[in-house]
Structure formats: C-alpha cells, structure tokens
Amino acid sequence: MSKVTNIARGLSKRVIAALALSGCVLTGVQPLSLANGNPGLVIFSGVEERSDILGYKLDFDGRPRFMGERMRLRIKKKKLSQGVSKFFISYLKDPEFDGKFNTNSVEVRVDGESLPLKDVYWDKESRVIEIDLKEPLEAGNAAEIVFSNLKNPSSGTYYFICDVLTSGQIPLRVYIGTWIVSFNRT
C-alpha cells in the first residue's frame, strides 16, 4: 500500500470517529426550551371543542414564584369575528392559585402595536380581569393580551377563559376560548 492510501484510511477513521462521538453527544443533550407556549396535545381538558383552546406563550418559562414573568395570551382573527370593546379573562376557582397580576403592565396588541386602554380591573374575589379598550377593536384582527410583571402561581395547570364584549349596537358578552396554561416546577 502506498503512503497516501494509509493517510486517507487514517483520516477517514478519525472523521468517522468524530462524527459518531458528536452524534452521541448531541443525542444525549436535551434541547433547551426558550419559552412555554401552546397547549400541545390535549386529550382530556374539559374544554368542549378543540378549536376553543387558545395559544399562549410564557417568555420566562413559567417558573413558580418568579416575579416578572410575561404571559402572552393569543387570539386568532377568526375567533374575533365581531368588534371588541372589552376583554374578560376569568380563571377557575382554585385554592392553589396564588399568582398575581400587575394591572399597570397589561397590554392588548394588534400587529405588534399596543392599543390604548381605558381601564384594567382585577376582581380578585370573582377571579376576573376586565380590560376595557379606549377604542373598539375592529372585527377580523388577531389580538395578543400581554401580562408583564406577572407573579406566577405555584406549578400546575390553570384554565384562563376569555369572553369579550362586542362593540355593536347591542353589546353581547361572547365566549372566545380557553387558554390552558402550565407553570413548571424548577
């Protein structure tokens, strides 16, 4: 055998060994989750229609007791087929819910732009947050409700229910959907 053939064999063995080793390392490392979001596969949720489950995102991974979390509650435009003048977000009566909302850090965003708000009121006893818009949101827009500086509740899964007050001549309170939000243990 020639010297060049021996060098090529030695080099190919090193490349194959390096590829095998890097494959094992990459397989053993769990991917990092940048943020919680979307309910994923939900089989038994108590929500009647799969289409009633809304998407969300927790920017800082939903760690319990973390003050400063940002929760983004998303509503697709097909769900907002009527104009909206007020959002109602309620959560089920759960004695373990110990989260806190900062009503001064609530936004309603459409296409990345914050809408002016008239008032944000959190009724702790009734477990409802009312977000009153200064100007009604036109029908057919997707919306994102952003709670910044949220104090996460203890780990677990919580249901946040969204109703809106339509902005027509006869305002109606209409159910839009439910966010099923999971907060992690860390």
Secondary structure as the mmCIF struct_conf table of DSSP 4:
data_model
#
loop_
_struct_conf.conf_type_id
_struct_conf.id
_struct_conf.beg_label_comp_id
_struct_conf.beg_label_asym_id
_struct_conf.beg_label_seq_id
_struct_conf.end_label_comp_id
_struct_conf.end_label_asym_id
_struct_conf.end_label_seq_id
HELX_RH_AL_P HELX_RH_AL_P1 LYS A 3 GLY A 28
BEND BEND1 VAL A 29 VAL A 29
HELX_LH_PP_P HELX_LH_PP_P1 GLN A 30 SER A 33
STRN STRN1 ASN A 36 GLY A 37
BEND BEND2 ASN A 38 ASN A 38
BEND BEND3 LEU A 41 LEU A 41
BEND BEND4 ILE A 43 PHE A 44
BEND BEND5 GLY A 46 GLY A 46
BEND BEND6 GLU A 48 GLU A 48
HELX_RH_3T_P HELX_RH_3T_P1 ARG A 50 ASP A 52
STRN STRN2 ILE A 53 LEU A 54
HELX_LH_PP_P HELX_LH_PP_P2 GLY A 55 GLY A 55
STRN STRN3 TYR A 56 LEU A 58
TURN_TY1_P TURN_TY1_P1 ASP A 59 GLY A 62
TURN_TY1_P TURN_TY1_P2 PRO A 64 ARG A 65
STRN STRN4 MET A 67 ILE A 75
HELX_RH_3T_P HELX_RH_3T_P2 LYS A 77 LYS A 79
BEND BEND7 GLN A 82 GLN A 82
STRN STRN5 VAL A 84 TYR A 91
TURN_TY1_P TURN_TY1_P3 PRO A 95 GLU A 96
STRN STRN6 LYS A 100 LYS A 100
HELX_RH_3T_P HELX_RH_3T_P3 THR A 103 SER A 105
STRN STRN7 VAL A 106 VAL A 110
TURN_TY1_P TURN_TY1_P4 ASP A 111 GLY A 112
STRN STRN8 GLU A 113 SER A 114
HELX_LH_PP_P HELX_LH_PP_P3 LEU A 115 PRO A 116
STRN STRN9 LEU A 117 ASP A 123
TURN_TY1_P TURN_TY1_P5 LYS A 124 ARG A 127
STRN STRN10 VAL A 128 LEU A 137
HELX_LH_PP_P HELX_LH_PP_P4 GLU A 138 GLU A 138
TURN_TY1_P TURN_TY1_P6 ALA A 139 GLY A 140
STRN STRN11 ALA A 143 LYS A 151
HELX_LH_PP_P HELX_LH_PP_P5 ASN A 152 PRO A 153
BEND BEND8 SER A 154 SER A 155
STRN STRN12 GLY A 156 THR A 166
BEND BEND9 GLY A 168 ILE A 170
STRN STRN13 ARG A 173 PHE A 183
#
